[in-house]
């Protein structure tokens, strides 16, 4: 039978199976869910065995384990390594979920659950695509390996060391990943770049205690004033980051790349209306899609200090705090960026106040060549199933481990994602459009059969 007929006949059973996996609260960031994460890994191993994969192993790390499997019976054919993750984000605030996050439910042809689109649902499609080929044809047209981790949502802390240790075991001609999104419904995309990331926490301190504003106001440093002044120094009035050395390694946008961005046809008026904004804002001289896909950022994610309760309290706070993240592009070195920001903060702190910086996450940007034959075949596979060939894009988000895969395994990364941007990944009511579940299965099969 055709693959379309096969998947239609198996759809109900497959979705019931996926619901089982989604019911396991494999939240990697919360230690109380450590056993749930292990349970989700065990469920995955059983699913791989049922699908007909071989050499299924659970590799412990200093954190959550990595699941490996393979099927290597196509001598002379390429080897494709499928990567994904079985851990999920925390679910707070729980009261904003329409239905409980670990009680999967289908509404309006959308599967609602934490992990539905990020990333259990998309990993599950690869398992079922491989199972379908094995059942229909008895063997796979290529060699396949799978590396599915349990720490992506906490930065893939231990996976780079795992890749280094087992790079021969994981060697492949391409890395296939479904953890990104289509441009919009019916318009597939292949991501050829992801921004890197670095983060820091800033604390400003002044007096040894909070002070009465009547007794001391106007005569001593105010930690909140000092912090706000410091944070305002990080950008100029054109939206450009003012930190010396911040833009080292940032490539200029070529006319060809700007043309590719323009092809996406992003409607900025629609974006404003959707977000309830009067205007967009960002670095002068760049469009929305260019700012998000190819320019670095420095963002304030949280600023707090002083009295925040109901009513008024005439206090001069002794301390104030901020959380900052940067998205990085090109060859920006996250350590250099963090050091540059720290130097800037220390050079611009108000007299009488002190600044303390805690450097945190670091991940380089990822880029790949869209002319690579593996990416071209992936674009063709999308075209055959969706009726329109995938566009090559650069995404503003970060999947830190992609740079490690590309560098350590020296293989092209094919980011063949089937999510949509409005599916609430990381937010309440996360869901996966089943239209893309159905088409995704066919697209993966088409890609594997034509590599």
NUNU-50812 format. One record per residue (C-alpha): residue number from 1; residue in three letters; x, y, z; chain. Coordinates in Angstrom, 1 decimal, decimal comma. Layout:
  num  residuo      px      py      pz  cadena
  NUM      Ala       X       Y       Z       A
...
END
This chain:
  num  residuo      px      py      pz  cadena
    1      Unk     0,0     0,0     0,0       A
    2      Unk     1,1     3,6    -0,4       A
    3      Unk     2,7     5,3     2,6       A
    4      Unk    -0,2     7,8     2,7       A
    5      Unk    -2,7     4,9     3,0       A
    6      Unk    -0,4     3,1     5,6       A
    7      Unk    -0,2     6,2     7,9       A
    8      Unk    -4,0     6,8     7,6       A
    9      Unk    -4,7     3,2     8,7       A
   10      Unk    -2,2     3,6    11,6       A
   11      Unk    -3,1     7,1    12,7       A
   12      Unk    -5,4     6,4    15,6       A
   13      Unk    -3,0     3,8    17,1       A
   14      Unk     0,0     6,0    16,6       A
   15      Unk    -1,6     9,0    18,3       A
   16      Unk    -2,7     6,9    21,2       A
   17      Unk     0,9     5,7    21,6       A
   18      Unk     2,2     9,3    21,4       A
   19      Unk    -0,3    10,3    24,1       A
   20      Unk     1,3     7,7    26,4       A
   21      Unk     4,7     9,3    26,0       A
   22      Unk     3,3    12,8    26,4       A
   23      Unk     1,7    11,7    29,7       A
   24      Unk     5,1    11,3    31,3       A
   25      Unk     6,2    14,6    33,0       A
   26      Unk     9,9    14,5    31,9       A
   27      Unk    10,8    18,0    33,1       A
   28      Unk    14,6    18,0    33,1       A
   29      Unk    14,9    21,3    35,0       A
   30      Unk    13,2    20,1    38,1       A
   31      Unk    15,0    17,5    40,2       A
   32      Unk    11,8    16,1    41,6       A
   33      Unk    11,1    14,8    38,0       A
   34      Unk    14,4    12,9    37,7       A
   35      Unk    12,6     9,5    37,7       A
   36      Unk    10,0    10,8    35,2       A
   37      Unk    12,8    11,8    32,9       A
   38      Unk    14,3     8,3    33,2       A
   39      Unk    10,8     6,8    32,7       A
   40      Unk    10,4     8,8    29,4       A
   41      Unk    13,8     7,4    28,2       A
   42      Unk    12,7     3,9    29,0       A
   43      Unk     9,4     4,4    27,1       A
   44      Unk    11,4     5,7    24,1       A
   45      Unk    13,7     2,6    24,2       A
   46      Unk    10,6     0,4    24,1       A
   47      Unk     9,2     2,3    21,2       A
   48      Unk    12,4     2,1    19,2       A
   49      Unk    12,4    -1,7    19,8       A
   50      Unk     8,8    -2,0    18,6       A
   51      Unk     9,7     0,0    15,5       A
   52      Unk    12,4    -2,5    14,6       A
   53      Unk    15,5    -0,5    15,4       A
   54      Unk    18,6    -2,3    16,7       A
   55      Unk    21,5    -1,8    19,3       A
   56      Unk    19,3     0,2    21,6       A
   57      Unk    21,3     1,5    24,5       A
   58      Unk    20,9     3,9    27,4       A
   59      Unk    24,0     6,0    28,1       A
   60      Unk    24,2     7,6    31,5       A
   61      Unk    25,6    11,1    31,8       A
   62      Unk    26,3    13,2    34,9       A
   63      Unk    22,7    14,4    34,4       A
   64      Unk    19,9    12,7    32,4       A
   65      Unk    20,7     9,8    30,0       A
   66      Unk    21,1     9,7    26,2       A
   67      Unk    19,2     7,0    24,2       A
   68      Unk    20,9     5,5    21,2       A
   69      Unk    19,7     3,1    18,5       A
   70      Unk    20,7     2,3    14,9       A
   71      Unk    19,9     0,2    11,8       A
   72      Unk    22,9    -0,3     9,7       A
   73      Unk    22,1    -2,6     6,8       A
   74      Unk    22,6    -0,4     3,7       A
   75      Unk    26,3    -0,8     2,7       A
   76      Unk    27,5     1,9     0,4       A
   77      Unk    24,5     4,2     1,3       A
   78      Unk    24,7     7,3     3,4       A
   79      Unk    24,3     7,3     7,2       A
   80      Unk    21,7     9,7     8,7       A
   81      Unk    21,9    10,5    12,4       A
   82      Unk    18,5    11,6    13,9       A
   83      Unk    18,8    13,9    16,9       A
   84      Unk    16,0    15,0    19,2       A
   85      Unk    15,1    15,3    22,9       A
   86      Unk    12,6    13,7    25,2       A
   87      Unk    12,8    16,2    28,0       A
   88      Unk    10,2    19,0    28,3       A
   89      Unk     9,8    22,5    29,8       A
   90      Unk     8,2    23,2    33,2       A
   91      Unk     4,5    23,9    33,0       A
   92      Unk     4,0    27,0    35,1       A
   93      Unk     1,6    28,8    35,3       A
   94      Unk    -0,6    25,8    35,6       A
   95      Unk    -3,8    27,8    35,9       A
   96      Unk    -3,4    29,0    32,3       A
   97      Unk    -3,7    25,5    30,8       A
   98      Unk    -7,1    24,7    29,3       A
   99      Unk    -6,5    21,0    30,1       A
  100      Unk    -3,8    19,5    32,3       A
  101      Unk    -0,4    19,5    30,6       A
  102      Unk     0,3    15,8    31,0       A
  103      Unk    -3,2    14,7    30,1       A
  104      Unk    -3,0    14,9    26,3       A
  105      Unk    -6,2    15,9    24,4       A
  106      Unk    -7,0    16,5    20,8       A
  107      Unk    -9,1    19,5    20,0       A
  108      Unk    -9,7    20,9    16,5       A
  109      Unk    -7,1    18,6    15,0       A
  110      Unk    -4,5    19,8    17,5       A
  111      Unk    -2,8    17,7    20,1       A
  112      Unk    -2,5    19,6    23,4       A
  113      Unk     0,2    18,5    25,9       A
  114      Unk     3,5    19,7    27,2       A
  115      Unk     6,1    18,3    24,7       A
  116      Unk     3,5    17,9    21,9       A
  117      Unk     5,6    20,0    19,5       A
  118      Unk     8,8    20,5    21,5       A
  119      Unk    10,0    17,9    21,0       A
  120      Unk     8,4    14,5    21,7       A
  121      Unk     5,8    14,8    18,9       A
  122      Unk     8,4    15,6    16,3       A
  123      Unk    10,8    12,9    17,5       A
  124      Unk     7,9    10,4    17,5       A
  125      Unk     7,4    11,1    13,8       A
  126      Unk    10,9     9,8    13,0       A
  127      Unk    10,3     6,6    14,9       A
  128      Unk     7,1     6,0    13,1       A
  129      Unk     8,5     6,9     9,7       A
  130      Unk    11,3     4,4    10,2       A
  131      Unk     8,9     1,8    11,4       A
  132      Unk     6,7     2,4     8,4       A
  133      Unk     9,6     1,8     5,9       A
  134      Unk    10,7    -1,3     7,7       A
  135      Unk     7,1    -2,7     7,7       A
  136      Unk     6,5    -1,8     4,1       A
  137      Unk     9,8    -2,7     2,6       A
  138      Unk    11,6    -4,9     5,1       A
  139      Unk    14,7    -2,7     5,3       A
  140      Unk    15,8     1,0     5,3       A
  141      Unk    17,2     2,7     2,2       A
  142      Unk    19,9     4,3     4,2       A
  143      Unk    21,8     3,6     7,4       A
  144      Unk    20,2     5,3    10,4       A
  145      Unk    21,4     6,2    13,9       A
  146      Unk    19,4     7,9    16,6       A
  147      Unk    20,7    10,1    19,4       A
  148      Unk    17,9    11,3    21,7       A
  149      Unk    18,9    13,3    24,8       A
  150      Unk    17,1    14,3    28,0       A
  151      Unk    18,7    17,7    28,7       A
  152      Unk    18,0    20,0    25,7       A
  153      Unk    15,7    22,1    27,8       A
  154      Unk    18,5    22,8    30,3       A
  155      Unk    21,1    23,6    27,6       A
  156      Unk    22,3    20,1    26,6       A
  157      Unk    24,8    20,4    29,5       A
  158      Unk    26,5    17,0    29,1       A
  159      Unk    25,9    16,2    25,4       A
  160      Unk    29,0    17,9    23,9       A
  161      Unk    31,2    15,6    26,0       A
  162      Unk    29,1    12,7    24,9       A
  163      Unk    29,6    13,6    21,3       A
  164      Unk    33,3    13,9    21,7       A
  165      Unk    33,5    10,6    23,5       A
  166      Unk    31,4     8,7    21,0       A
  167      Unk    32,0    10,6    17,8       A
  168      Unk    33,1     7,5    15,9       A
  169      Unk    29,9     5,6    17,0       A
  170      Unk    27,8     8,6    16,0       A
  171      Unk    29,7     9,3    12,7       A
  172      Unk    27,2    10,2     9,9       A
  173      Unk    26,8    11,9     6,6       A
  174      Unk    24,0    14,1     7,9       A
  175      Unk    22,4    15,0    11,1       A
  176      Unk    18,5    15,1    10,8       A
  177      Unk    16,7    17,2    13,4       A
  178      Unk    13,0    18,1    13,8       A
  179      Unk    12,9    20,8    16,5       A
  180      Unk    12,1    23,9    14,4       A
  181      Unk     9,0    25,3    12,6       A
  182      Unk     7,5    26,0     9,2       A
  183      Unk     7,4    29,6     8,1       A
  184      Unk     3,6    29,4     8,4       A
  185      Unk     0,9    26,8     7,7       A
  186      Unk     1,6    25,2     4,4       A
  187      Unk     5,0    27,0     3,9       A
  188      Unk     7,9    24,7     4,9       A
  189      Unk    11,3    26,0     5,8       A
  190      Unk    14,8    24,6     6,3       A
  191      Unk    16,7    26,6     8,9       A
  192      Unk    20,4    27,2     7,9       A
  193      Unk    21,3    29,3    11,0       A
  194      Unk    20,5    29,6    14,6       A
  195      Unk    21,6    32,4    16,9       A
  196      Unk    24,0    31,6    19,8       A
  197      Unk    23,3    32,6    23,4       A
  198      Unk    25,0    34,0    26,5       A
  199      Unk    23,5    35,2    29,7       A
  200      Unk    24,4    37,0    32,9       A
  201      Unk    22,9    38,3    36,1       A
  202      Unk    23,8    41,8    37,3       A
  203      Unk    23,5    43,0    41,0       A
  204      Unk    24,1    46,6    42,0       A
  205      Unk    24,6    47,3    45,7       A
  206      Unk    24,9    50,6    47,6       A
  207      Unk    24,4    51,2    51,3       A
  208      Unk    24,6    48,3    53,8       A
  209      Unk    20,8    48,5    54,4       A
  210      Unk    17,7    50,0    52,9       A
  211      Unk    17,4    53,7    54,0       A
  212      Unk    14,6    56,1    54,8       A
  213      Unk    14,2    58,4    51,7       A
  214      Unk    13,4    61,4    53,9       A
  215      Unk    16,5    61,1    56,0       A
  216      Unk    18,9    60,1    53,2       A
  217      Unk    17,2    60,9    49,8       A
  218      Unk    19,3    62,9    47,4       A
  219      Unk    22,5    62,4    49,5       A
  220      Unk    23,4    58,7    49,1       A
  221      Unk    23,5    56,4    46,1       A
  222      Unk    20,2    54,6    45,2       A
  223      Unk    20,9    51,0    43,9       A
  224      Unk    17,8    51,2    41,6       A
  225      Unk    18,8    54,5    40,1       A
  226      Unk    22,3    53,2    39,6       A
  227      Unk    21,1    50,0    37,9       A
  228      Unk    18,6    51,8    35,6       A
  229      Unk    21,3    54,2    34,6       A
  230      Unk    23,7    51,4    34,0       A
  231      Unk    21,2    49,4    31,9       A
  232      Unk    20,3    52,4    29,8       A
  233      Unk    24,0    52,7    28,8       A
  234      Unk    23,9    49,3    27,0       A
  235      Unk    22,1    50,7    23,9       A
  236      Unk    22,3    53,9    21,9       A
  237      Unk    19,2    55,7    20,6       A
  238      Unk    19,2    53,7    17,3       A
  239      Unk    18,9    50,3    19,0       A
  240      Unk    22,5    49,4    18,6       A
  241      Unk    24,4    47,8    21,5       A
  242      Unk    26,9    50,3    22,9       A
  243      Unk    29,3    47,7    24,5       A
  244      Unk    32,8    48,0    23,0       A
  245      Unk    33,7    44,8    21,1       A
  246      Unk    30,2    43,4    21,2       A
  247      Unk    29,9    43,2    17,3       A
  248      Unk    33,3    41,4    16,8       A
  249      Unk    32,6    38,4    14,6       A
  250      Unk    29,2    39,7    13,3       A
  251      Unk    29,0    39,4     9,5       A
  252      Unk    27,5    42,1     7,4       A
  253      Unk    24,3    41,1     5,5       A
  254      Unk    25,1    40,3     1,9       A
  255      Unk    22,7    41,4    -0,8       A
  256      Unk    22,0    37,7    -1,5       A
  257      Unk    21,1    37,0     2,1       A
  258      Unk    18,8    40,1     2,2       A
  259      Unk    17,1    38,8    -0,9       A
  260      Unk    16,5    35,4     0,7       A
  261      Unk    15,0    37,1     3,8       A
  262      Unk    12,7    39,2     1,5       A
  263      Unk    11,5    36,0    -0,1       A
  264      Unk     9,9    35,0     3,2       A
  265      Unk     7,3    37,7     2,6       A
  266      Unk     7,0    38,6     6,3       A
  267      Unk     4,2    41,2     6,8       A
  268      Unk     5,4    43,6     9,5       A
  269      Unk     1,9    45,1     9,8       A
  270      Unk     0,4    41,7    10,5       A
  271      Unk     3,1    41,2    13,2       A
  272      Unk     2,2    44,5    14,9       A
  273      Unk    -1,5    43,7    14,8       A
  274      Unk    -1,0    40,2    16,2       A
  275      Unk     1,1    41,5    19,1       A
  276      Unk    -1,0    44,5    19,8       A
  277      Unk     1,9    46,9    19,0       A
  278      Unk     1,8    50,4    17,6       A
  279      Unk     5,3    49,9    16,1       A
  280      Unk     8,1    47,5    16,0       A
  281      Unk    11,5    48,4    17,5       A
  282      Unk    15,1    47,3    17,0       A
  283      Unk    18,4    48,1    15,4       A
  284      Unk    18,0    50,8    12,8       A
  285      Unk    18,6    49,8     9,2       A
  286      Unk    17,3    46,3     9,4       A
  287      Unk    13,9    44,7     8,8       A
  288      Unk    12,1    42,6    11,4       A
  289      Unk    13,2    39,3     9,8       A
  290      Unk    16,8    40,5     9,4       A
  291      Unk    16,9    41,6    13,1       A
  292      Unk    15,5    38,2    14,2       A
  293      Unk    17,5    36,0    11,9       A
  294      Unk    20,9    37,7    11,4       A
  295      Unk    21,6    40,3    14,0       A
  296      Unk    22,8    40,0    17,6       A
  297      Unk    20,8    41,3    20,6       A
  298      Unk    21,2    42,3    24,2       A
  299      Unk    17,9    41,9    26,0       A
  300      Unk    16,8    42,7    29,6       A
  301      Unk    14,7    39,7    30,8       A
  302      Unk    14,1    40,9    34,3       A
  303      Unk    14,8    44,0    36,5       A
  304      Unk    13,9    44,1    40,1       A
  305      Unk    14,7    45,7    43,5       A
  306      Unk    13,3    47,8    46,2       A
  307      Unk     9,7    47,8    47,5       A
  308      Unk     7,2    46,0    45,2       A
  309      Unk     4,2    45,4    47,5       A
  310      Unk     0,9    47,1    47,6       A
  311      Unk     0,9    50,8    48,4       A
  312      Unk     3,9    53,1    49,0       A
  313      Unk     7,1    52,7    50,9       A
  314      Unk     9,5    55,6    51,0       A
  315      Unk    12,7    53,6    50,9       A
  316      Unk    16,1    53,9    49,2       A
  317      Unk    16,9    50,3    48,2       A
  318      Unk    20,3    49,0    49,1       A
  319      Unk    20,4    46,6    46,1       A
  320      Unk    18,9    46,0    42,7       A
  321      Unk    19,2    43,2    40,1       A
  322      Unk    18,8    42,4    36,4       A
  323      Unk    18,9    39,4    34,2       A
  324      Unk    20,3    39,8    30,7       A
  325      Unk    20,5    37,5    27,7       A
  326      Unk    22,2    38,0    24,3       A
  327      Unk    21,5    36,2    21,1       A
  328      Unk    24,7    35,9    19,0       A
  329      Unk    25,3    35,5    15,3       A
  330      Unk    28,2    34,6    13,0       A
  331      Unk    31,5    34,1    14,7       A
  332      Unk    30,7    35,9    17,9       A
  333      Unk    32,5    34,3    20,9       A
  334      Unk    30,1    34,1    23,8       A
  335      Unk    32,9    34,3    26,4       A
  336      Unk    34,3    37,5    24,7       A
  337      Unk    30,8    39,0    24,7       A
  338      Unk    30,2    38,3    28,4       A
  339      Unk    33,6    39,7    29,3       A
  340      Unk    32,9    42,8    27,2       A
  341      Unk    29,6    43,4    28,9       A
  342      Unk    31,1    42,9    32,3       A
  343      Unk    33,9    45,4    31,5       A
  344      Unk    31,3    47,9    30,2       A
  345      Unk    29,1    47,6    33,4       A
  346      Unk    32,1    48,1    35,7       A
  347      Unk    33,3    51,1    33,7       A
  348      Unk    29,8    52,8    33,8       A
  349      Unk    28,6    52,2    37,3       A
  350      Unk    27,6    55,3    39,2       A
  351      Unk    29,8    56,7    41,9       A
  352      Unk    29,1    55,2    45,3       A
  353      Unk    27,5    52,0    43,9       A
  354      Unk    29,1    48,7    43,2       A
  355      Unk    28,3    46,2    40,4       A
  356      Unk    28,6    42,4    40,6       A
  357      Unk    28,3    40,2    37,5       A
  358      Unk    27,5    36,5    37,4       A
  359      Unk    28,3    35,0    33,9       A
  360      Unk    26,0    32,1    33,0       A
  361      Unk    25,1    30,3    29,7       A
  362      Unk    27,3    30,2    26,7       A
  363      Unk    26,6    28,8    23,2       A
  364      Unk    28,0    29,7    19,8       A
  365      Unk    25,8    30,4    16,8       A
  366      Unk    25,1    27,7    14,2       A
  367      Unk    25,3    28,1    10,5       A
  368      Unk    25,3    25,7     7,5       A
  369      Unk    25,5    25,9     3,7       A
  370      Unk    22,1    25,8     2,0       A
  371      Unk    23,7    24,5    -1,2       A
  372      Unk    24,7    21,2     0,5       A
  373      Unk    23,1    18,3    -1,3       A
  374      Unk    21,5    17,0     1,9       A
  375      Unk    19,7    20,2     2,5       A
  376      Unk    18,7    20,4    -1,2       A
  377      Unk    17,2    16,9    -1,0       A
  378      Unk    15,3    17,9     2,2       A
  379      Unk    13,9    20,9     0,4       A
  380      Unk    12,7    18,6    -2,4       A
  381      Unk    11,1    16,2     0,0       A
  382      Unk     9,1    19,1     1,5       A
  383      Unk     8,1    20,2    -2,0       A
  384      Unk     6,8    16,8    -2,9       A
  385      Unk     4,6    16,5     0,2       A
  386      Unk     3,6    20,1     0,8       A
  387      Unk     3,4    21,1    -2,8       A
  388      Unk     5,9    24,0    -2,2       A
  389      Unk     9,6    23,6    -1,8       A
  390      Unk    11,1    24,7     1,5       A
  391      Unk    12,7    28,1     1,8       A
  392      Unk    16,0    28,4     3,5       A
  393      Unk    15,8    30,6     6,6       A
  394      Unk    17,8    31,7     9,6       A
  395      Unk    16,0    31,5    12,9       A
  396      Unk    16,3    33,8    15,9       A
  397      Unk    16,2    31,1    18,5       A
  398      Unk    19,0    28,9    19,8       A
  399      Unk    19,5    25,1    19,9       A
  400      Unk    23,0    25,2    21,4       A
  401      Unk    23,9    21,7    20,6       A
  402      Unk    23,6    22,2    16,8       A
  403      Unk    26,9    23,9    16,6       A
  404      Unk    28,5    21,0    18,5       A
  405      Unk    27,0    18,4    16,2       A
  406      Unk    28,2    20,3    13,1       A
  407      Unk    31,7    20,9    14,5       A
  408      Unk    32,4    17,5    16,2       A
  409      Unk    30,8    15,2    13,6       A
  410      Unk    31,8    17,4    10,6       A
  411      Unk    28,4    16,7     9,0       A
  412      Unk    25,7    18,9     7,6       A
  413      Unk    22,7    19,5     9,9       A
  414      Unk    19,3    19,3     8,3       A
  415      Unk    16,8    21,2    10,5       A
  416      Unk    13,6    19,7     9,1       A
  417      Unk    11,0    21,1    11,5       A
  418      Unk     7,2    20,6    11,4       A
  419      Unk     6,1    22,9    14,2       A
  420      Unk     4,4    26,3    13,9       A
  421      Unk     5,3    29,4    15,7       A
  422      Unk     1,9    29,8    17,4       A
  423      Unk     1,9    26,3    19,0       A
  424      Unk     2,8    27,7    22,4       A
  425      Unk     6,1    25,8    22,9       A
  426      Unk     7,4    26,7    26,4       A
  427      Unk     4,0    28,2    27,2       A
  428      Unk     0,6    27,0    28,5       A
  429      Unk    -1,5    25,1    26,1       A
  430      Unk     1,4    23,8    24,0       A
  431      Unk     0,0    21,9    21,0       A
  432      Unk     0,9    20,3    17,7       A
  433      Unk    -1,1    20,7    14,5       A
  434      Unk    -1,9    17,2    13,3       A
  435      Unk    -1,9    18,4     9,7       A
  436      Unk     1,9    18,6    10,1       A
  437      Unk     2,0    15,3    12,0       A
  438      Unk     0,5    13,7     8,9       A
  439      Unk     2,6    15,5     6,4       A
  440      Unk     5,7    15,3     8,5       A
  441      Unk     5,6    11,5     8,4       A
  442      Unk     5,4    11,5     4,6       A
  443      Unk     8,2    14,1     4,3       A
  444      Unk    10,6    12,2     6,5       A
  445      Unk     9,9     9,0     4,5       A
  446      Unk    10,4    10,9     1,2       A
  447      Unk    13,7    12,4     2,4       A
  448      Unk    15,1     9,0     3,7       A
  449      Unk    14,1     7,3     0,4       A
  450      Unk    15,9     9,9    -1,8       A
  451      Unk    19,1    10,7     0,2       A
END
